[in-house]
Amino acid sequence: MASLQIDDHHTCGGVLVRKDYVLTAAHCKNCYRDLTVVLGAHNICKKEKSQQKIKVKKYQPHPKYTGKFDYDIMLLKLENDAKLDKYVGPIELPETDENILANVSCAVAGWGQSGPKKPTSDVLKEANEKIQFSVECNHIWKENFTSHRMICTKITKGGGVCQGDSGGPLICNGHLRGITAYTAEGQCDNPKFPHVFTKLDFYLPWIKKEMQK
């Protein structure tokens, strides 16, 4: 799990997928400020010995990303390789395109807000969300939801992702299946609005091609 920071302030999450690459959401890129990737952190407000801070060498957003909801995925080429140890290790990408059944419980994590109008968290939080039927997501999000490129979930009583969690992982049955894309602004805890994740299976050819450059 990675914390993407600007001037030591957390802005987004990310996933280390190779020792030199982090996967995140394209909207996490700031046009005016560079991101620093922090790996191995639990409390991002403390200088933990486990932490590794690495600058970004190259930003590789999907070429079809326009600043809207679709194609919201980006690779970050790290300036230096991450040191792999008991605190830092890559999460394997899915090998095949596999539909996840509705109501499957998946894990999410991040340092984002614990709810609307609440501050971001100092410590890494985890929660579970259940996969929602795509037809329900299409009904709510309409043209902003594309089922073969996105996954959506319904929140449980334990909460879930919120602002500041973008780019973080969606792990189902032990496998990385998505990265956090968007929630209803100011209403991340409203069960009427499913949370939406970028579906990694669709982007595997692009990801593998980019990491070969």
Contacts in CASP RR format, 6 or more apart in sequence:
PFRMAT RR
TARGET T0000
AUTHOR 0000-0000-0000
METHOD contacts of the structure
MODEL  1
MASLQIDDHHTCGGVLVRKDYVLTAAHCKNCYRDLTVVLGAHNICKKEKS
QQKIKVKKYQPHPKYTGKFDYDIMLLKLENDAKLDKYVGPIELPETDENI
LANVSCAVAGWGQSGPKKPTSDVLKEANEKIQFSVECNHIWKENFTSHRM
ICTKITKGGGVCQGDSGGPLICNGHLRGITAYTAEGQCDNPKFPHVFTKL
DFYLPWIKKEMQK
1 13 0 8 1.000
1 14 0 8 1.000
1 15 0 8 1.000
1 16 0 8 1.000
1 39 0 8 1.000
1 40 0 8 1.000
1 41 0 8 1.000
1 109 0 8 1.000
1 110 0 8 1.000
1 124 0 8 1.000
1 168 0 8 1.000
1 169 0 8 1.000
2 13 0 8 1.000
2 14 0 8 1.000
2 15 0 8 1.000
2 16 0 8 1.000
2 22 0 8 1.000
2 24 0 8 1.000
2 37 0 8 1.000
2 38 0 8 1.000
2 39 0 8 1.000
3 10 0 8 1.000
3 13 0 8 1.000
3 14 0 8 1.000
3 37 0 8 1.000
3 38 0 8 1.000
3 41 0 8 1.000
3 44 0 8 1.000
3 111 0 8 1.000
4 10 0 8 1.000
4 11 0 8 1.000
4 12 0 8 1.000
4 13 0 8 1.000
4 14 0 8 1.000
4 22 0 8 1.000
4 24 0 8 1.000
4 28 0 8 1.000
4 35 0 8 1.000
4 36 0 8 1.000
4 37 0 8 1.000
4 38 0 8 1.000
4 76 0 8 1.000
5 11 0 8 1.000
5 35 0 8 1.000
5 36 0 8 1.000
5 37 0 8 1.000
5 38 0 8 1.000
5 44 0 8 1.000
6 30 0 8 1.000
6 33 0 8 1.000
6 34 0 8 1.000
6 35 0 8 1.000
6 36 0 8 1.000
7 33 0 8 1.000
8 36 0 8 1.000
10 44 0 8 1.000
10 111 0 8 1.000
10 112 0 8 1.000
10 120 0 8 1.000
10 164 0 8 1.000
11 28 0 8 1.000
11 30 0 8 1.000
11 35 0 8 1.000
11 164 0 8 1.000
12 24 0 8 1.000
12 25 0 8 1.000
12 28 0 8 1.000
12 35 0 8 1.000
12 164 0 8 1.000
12 165 0 8 1.000
12 166 0 8 1.000
12 167 0 8 1.000
12 168 0 8 1.000
13 24 0 8 1.000
13 28 0 8 1.000
13 110 0 8 1.000
13 111 0 8 1.000
13 164 0 8 1.000
13 165 0 8 1.000
13 166 0 8 1.000
13 167 0 8 1.000
13 168 0 8 1.000
13 180 0 8 1.000
14 22 0 8 1.000
14 23 0 8 1.000
14 24 0 8 1.000
14 28 0 8 1.000
14 37 0 8 1.000
14 167 0 8 1.000
14 168 0 8 1.000
14 169 0 8 1.000
14 179 0 8 1.000
15 22 0 8 1.000
15 23 0 8 1.000
15 24 0 8 1.000
15 91 0 8 1.000
15 167 0 8 1.000
15 168 0 8 1.000
15 169 0 8 1.000
15 176 0 8 1.000
15 179 0 8 1.000
16 22 0 8 1.000
16 39 0 8 1.000
16 82 0 8 1.000
16 88 0 8 1.000
16 89 0 8 1.000
16 90 0 8 1.000
16 91 0 8 1.000
17 23 0 8 1.000
17 90 0 8 1.000
17 91 0 8 1.000
17 92 0 8 1.000
17 93 0 8 1.000
17 176 0 8 1.000
17 207 0 8 1.000
17 211 0 8 1.000
18 90 0 8 1.000
18 211 0 8 1.000
19 78 0 8 1.000
19 81 0 8 1.000
19 82 0 8 1.000
19 84 0 8 1.000
19 89 0 8 1.000
19 90 0 8 1.000
20 77 0 8 1.000
20 78 0 8 1.000
20 81 0 8 1.000
20 82 0 8 1.000
21 75 0 8 1.000
21 76 0 8 1.000
21 77 0 8 1.000
21 78 0 8 1.000
21 211 0 8 1.000
22 37 0 8 1.000
22 75 0 8 1.000
22 76 0 8 1.000
22 78 0 8 1.000
23 73 0 8 1.000
23 74 0 8 1.000
23 75 0 8 1.000
23 76 0 8 1.000
23 167 0 8 1.000
23 179 0 8 1.000
23 200 0 8 1.000
23 207 0 8 1.000
24 73 0 8 1.000
24 74 0 8 1.000
24 76 0 8 1.000
24 166 0 8 1.000
24 167 0 8 1.000
24 168 0 8 1.000
24 179 0 8 1.000
25 72 0 8 1.000
25 73 0 8 1.000
25 74 0 8 1.000
25 166 0 8 1.000
25 167 0 8 1.000
25 168 0 8 1.000
25 179 0 8 1.000
25 180 0 8 1.000
25 181 0 8 1.000
25 198 0 8 1.000
26 61 0 8 1.000
26 62 0 8 1.000
26 65 0 8 1.000
26 67 0 8 1.000
26 71 0 8 1.000
26 72 0 8 1.000
26 73 0 8 1.000
26 74 0 8 1.000
27 67 0 8 1.000
27 72 0 8 1.000
27 166 0 8 1.000
28 35 0 8 1.000
28 74 0 8 1.000
28 166 0 8 1.000
28 167 0 8 1.000
29 35 0 8 1.000
29 59 0 8 1.000
29 61 0 8 1.000
29 74 0 8 1.000
34 55 0 8 1.000
34 56 0 8 1.000
35 56 0 8 1.000
35 76 0 8 1.000
36 53 0 8 1.000
36 54 0 8 1.000
36 55 0 8 1.000
36 56 0 8 1.000
37 53 0 8 1.000
37 54 0 8 1.000
37 55 0 8 1.000
37 56 0 8 1.000
37 76 0 8 1.000
37 78 0 8 1.000
38 44 0 8 1.000
38 51 0 8 1.000
38 52 0 8 1.000
38 53 0 8 1.000
39 51 0 8 1.000
39 52 0 8 1.000
39 53 0 8 1.000
39 54 0 8 1.000
39 82 0 8 1.000
39 87 0 8 1.000
39 88 0 8 1.000
39 89 0 8 1.000
40 48 0 8 1.000
40 50 0 8 1.000
40 51 0 8 1.000
40 52 0 8 1.000
40 87 0 8 1.000
40 88 0 8 1.000
41 48 0 8 1.000
41 50 0 8 1.000
41 51 0 8 1.000
41 124 0 8 1.000
42 48 0 8 1.000
42 50 0 8 1.000
42 123 0 8 1.000
42 124 0 8 1.000
43 122 0 8 1.000
43 123 0 8 1.000
43 124 0 8 1.000
44 111 0 8 1.000
44 122 0 8 1.000
44 123 0 8 1.000
44 124 0 8 1.000
45 122 0 8 1.000
46 122 0 8 1.000
50 85 0 8 1.000
50 87 0 8 1.000
50 88 0 8 1.000
52 82 0 8 1.000
52 83 0 8 1.000
52 88 0 8 1.000
54 78 0 8 1.000
54 79 0 8 1.000
54 80 0 8 1.000
54 82 0 8 1.000
55 78 0 8 1.000
55 79 0 8 1.000
55 80 0 8 1.000
56 76 0 8 1.000
56 77 0 8 1.000
56 78 0 8 1.000
56 79 0 8 1.000
57 77 0 8 1.000
57 78 0 8 1.000
57 79 0 8 1.000
58 76 0 8 1.000
58 77 0 8 1.000
59 74 0 8 1.000
59 76 0 8 1.000
59 77 0 8 1.000
60 74 0 8 1.000
60 75 0 8 1.000
60 76 0 8 1.000
60 77 0 8 1.000
60 210 0 8 1.000
60 213 0 8 1.000
61 73 0 8 1.000
61 74 0 8 1.000
62 71 0 8 1.000
62 72 0 8 1.000
62 73 0 8 1.000
62 74 0 8 1.000
62 203 0 8 1.000
62 206 0 8 1.000
64 70 0 8 1.000
64 71 0 8 1.000
65 71 0 8 1.000
65 72 0 8 1.000
65 73 0 8 1.000
65 74 0 8 1.000
68 144 0 8 1.000
69 144 0 8 1.000
69 145 0 8 1.000
69 181 0 8 1.000
69 182 0 8 1.000
69 196 0 8 1.000
70 146 0 8 1.000
70 149 0 8 1.000
71 149 0 8 1.000
72 181 0 8 1.000
72 182 0 8 1.000
72 198 0 8 1.000
73 179 0 8 1.000
73 198 0 8 1.000
73 203 0 8 1.000
75 207 0 8 1.000
75 210 0 8 1.000
75 211 0 8 1.000
82 88 0 8 1.000
82 89 0 8 1.000
84 90 0 8 1.000
91 169 0 8 1.000
91 171 0 8 1.000
91 176 0 8 1.000
92 175 0 8 1.000
92 176 0 8 1.000
93 176 0 8 1.000
93 200 0 8 1.000
93 204 0 8 1.000
93 207 0 8 1.000
94 175 0 8 1.000
94 176 0 8 1.000
94 177 0 8 1.000
94 200 0 8 1.000
94 201 0 8 1.000
94 204 0 8 1.000
96 201 0 8 1.000
97 201 0 8 1.000
97 202 0 8 1.000
97 204 0 8 1.000
98 201 0 8 1.000
100 106 0 8 1.000
100 131 0 8 1.000
100 151 0 8 1.000
100 172 0 8 1.000
100 173 0 8 1.000
100 177 0 8 1.000
101 131 0 8 1.000
102 130 0 8 1.000
102 131 0 8 1.000
102 132 0 8 1.000
102 133 0 8 1.000
103 130 0 8 1.000
103 131 0 8 1.000
104 130 0 8 1.000
104 131 0 8 1.000
104 172 0 8 1.000
104 173 0 8 1.000
105 128 0 8 1.000
105 129 0 8 1.000
105 130 0 8 1.000
105 172 0 8 1.000
106 128 0 8 1.000
106 129 0 8 1.000
106 130 0 8 1.000
106 131 0 8 1.000
106 153 0 8 1.000
106 170 0 8 1.000
106 171 0 8 1.000
106 172 0 8 1.000
106 177 0 8 1.000
107 126 0 8 1.000
107 127 0 8 1.000
107 128 0 8 1.000
107 169 0 8 1.000
107 170 0 8 1.000
107 171 0 8 1.000
107 172 0 8 1.000
107 174 0 8 1.000
108 126 0 8 1.000
108 127 0 8 1.000
108 128 0 8 1.000
108 129 0 8 1.000
108 153 0 8 1.000
108 160 0 8 1.000
108 161 0 8 1.000
108 165 0 8 1.000
108 168 0 8 1.000
108 169 0 8 1.000
108 170 0 8 1.000
108 171 0 8 1.000
108 180 0 8 1.000
109 124 0 8 1.000
109 125 0 8 1.000
109 126 0 8 1.000
109 127 0 8 1.000
109 165 0 8 1.000
109 168 0 8 1.000
109 169 0 8 1.000
110 121 0 8 1.000
110 124 0 8 1.000
110 125 0 8 1.000
110 126 0 8 1.000
110 161 0 8 1.000
110 164 0 8 1.000
110 165 0 8 1.000
110 168 0 8 1.000
111 120 0 8 1.000
111 121 0 8 1.000
111 122 0 8 1.000
111 123 0 8 1.000
111 124 0 8 1.000
111 125 0 8 1.000
111 164 0 8 1.000
111 165 0 8 1.000
112 120 0 8 1.000
112 121 0 8 1.000
112 125 0 8 1.000
112 161 0 8 1.000
112 162 0 8 1.000
112 163 0 8 1.000
112 164 0 8 1.000
112 165 0 8 1.000
113 119 0 8 1.000
113 120 0 8 1.000
113 121 0 8 1.000
113 162 0 8 1.000
113 163 0 8 1.000
113 164 0 8 1.000
113 165 0 8 1.000
113 188 0 8 1.000
114 121 0 8 1.000
114 125 0 8 1.000
114 162 0 8 1.000
115 162 0 8 1.000
115 188 0 8 1.000
115 189 0 8 1.000
116 162 0 8 1.000
116 186 0 8 1.000
116 187 0 8 1.000
116 188 0 8 1.000
116 189 0 8 1.000
117 186 0 8 1.000
118 162 0 8 1.000
120 164 0 8 1.000
127 156 0 8 1.000
127 158 0 8 1.000
127 159 0 8 1.000
127 160 0 8 1.000
127 161 0 8 1.000
128 156 0 8 1.000
128 158 0 8 1.000
128 160 0 8 1.000
129 153 0 8 1.000
129 154 0 8 1.000
129 155 0 8 1.000
129 156 0 8 1.000
129 159 0 8 1.000
129 160 0 8 1.000
129 161 0 8 1.000
129 170 0 8 1.000
129 195 0 8 1.000
130 153 0 8 1.000
130 154 0 8 1.000
130 156 0 8 1.000
131 151 0 8 1.000
131 152 0 8 1.000
131 153 0 8 1.000
131 172 0 8 1.000
132 152 0 8 1.000
132 153 0 8 1.000
132 154 0 8 1.000
132 194 0 8 1.000
134 145 0 8 1.000
134 147 0 8 1.000
134 152 0 8 1.000
136 152 0 8 1.000
136 194 0 8 1.000
137 145 0 8 1.000
137 147 0 8 1.000
137 150 0 8 1.000
137 152 0 8 1.000
137 194 0 8 1.000
137 196 0 8 1.000
138 145 0 8 1.000
138 147 0 8 1.000
140 192 0 8 1.000
140 193 0 8 1.000
140 194 0 8 1.000
141 152 0 8 1.000
141 194 0 8 1.000
141 196 0 8 1.000
144 196 0 8 1.000
145 152 0 8 1.000
145 196 0 8 1.000
148 199 0 8 1.000
148 202 0 8 1.000
149 198 0 8 1.000
149 199 0 8 1.000
149 202 0 8 1.000
149 203 0 8 1.000
150 181 0 8 1.000
150 196 0 8 1.000
150 197 0 8 1.000
150 198 0 8 1.000
150 199 0 8 1.000
151 170 0 8 1.000
151 177 0 8 1.000
151 178 0 8 1.000
151 196 0 8 1.000
151 197 0 8 1.000
151 198 0 8 1.000
151 199 0 8 1.000
152 194 0 8 1.000
152 195 0 8 1.000
152 196 0 8 1.000
152 197 0 8 1.000
153 170 0 8 1.000
153 194 0 8 1.000
153 195 0 8 1.000
153 197 0 8 1.000
154 191 0 8 1.000
154 194 0 8 1.000
154 195 0 8 1.000
155 189 0 8 1.000
155 191 0 8 1.000
155 195 0 8 1.000
159 189 0 8 1.000
160 188 0 8 1.000
160 189 0 8 1.000
160 195 0 8 1.000
161 168 0 8 1.000
161 180 0 8 1.000
161 183 0 8 1.000
161 188 0 8 1.000
161 195 0 8 1.000
162 183 0 8 1.000
162 188 0 8 1.000
162 189 0 8 1.000
163 183 0 8 1.000
163 185 0 8 1.000
163 186 0 8 1.000
163 188 0 8 1.000
165 180 0 8 1.000
166 179 0 8 1.000
166 180 0 8 1.000
166 181 0 8 1.000
166 182 0 8 1.000
167 179 0 8 1.000
167 180 0 8 1.000
167 181 0 8 1.000
168 179 0 8 1.000
168 180 0 8 1.000
169 176 0 8 1.000
169 178 0 8 1.000
169 179 0 8 1.000
169 180 0 8 1.000
170 176 0 8 1.000
170 177 0 8 1.000
170 178 0 8 1.000
170 179 0 8 1.000
170 180 0 8 1.000
170 197 0 8 1.000
171 177 0 8 1.000
176 200 0 8 1.000
177 197 0 8 1.000
177 199 0 8 1.000
177 200 0 8 1.000
177 201 0 8 1.000
178 197 0 8 1.000
178 198 0 8 1.000
178 199 0 8 1.000
178 200 0 8 1.000
179 197 0 8 1.000
179 198 0 8 1.000
179 200 0 8 1.000
180 195 0 8 1.000
180 197 0 8 1.000
181 196 0 8 1.000
181 197 0 8 1.000
181 198 0 8 1.000
182 195 0 8 1.000
182 196 0 8 1.000
183 193 0 8 1.000
183 195 0 8 1.000
183 196 0 8 1.000
184 190 0 8 1.000
184 192 0 8 1.000
184 193 0 8 1.000
187 193 0 8 1.000
188 195 0 8 1.000
200 207 0 8 1.000
END
